[in-house]
């Protein structure tokens, strides 16, 4: 019922030249993809990646956006600027942004609003740290991130929203959550959505898993009923590896 979405998060990797080499290799490898595929690339790569995927079904995403429309925010990029480049998705609230750049549930909320106002699709990251997990706080943290992050949005806004459950301890560590664990936690996230949304909407929101997903564990993770795709960091940087992951993202 929900089309899986496999999204790459290149983080601060790949120059335009490197992006071109990657895409020349990737495009033919995933021409038969059954899931939705998105590449979330650095701002500097957006135009070239968008140009190269023309004529394919591959979507393009940014990794951040500023919440203001315009103004004195040196170094920032607005939703309008992304829209002009025909960007489809924007990752919001990635744990690295929460950890290193002071992003909060409040800024996440404003950034989602900025995306929705320009018809950009946010991929909203939520997840607990190791400390929170060991302290038995996972559900409390997720509940707060969802309640505060999505505060004020209407049911129809959720047509555009994708959620990525990314346990912080699993990101870039090579230690993925077990498929059972990820499935149960994503099930909990959907349960929280049900508190705020009509069932017809909450059941349609796609919730990805992210955290050391790779070609070796994707099959098992994607066999879980609650997992609607993946947000892939390290394993998205090599075309062949990423293509293998895409092939397990069956509809
Ligand atoms: C990410 O950065 O969103 C991520 C999941 O990274 P990795 O796959 O490297 O753990």
Boltz pocket constraint, residues with backbone or C-beta under 6 A from the ligand:
constraints:
  - pocket:
      binder: B
      contacts: [[A, 9], [A, 11], [A, 166], [A, 170], [A, 171], [A, 172], [A, 173], [A, 174], [A, 210], [A, 211], [A, 212], [A, 213], [A, 231], [A, 232], [A, 233], [A, 234], [A, 235]]
      max_distance: 6.0
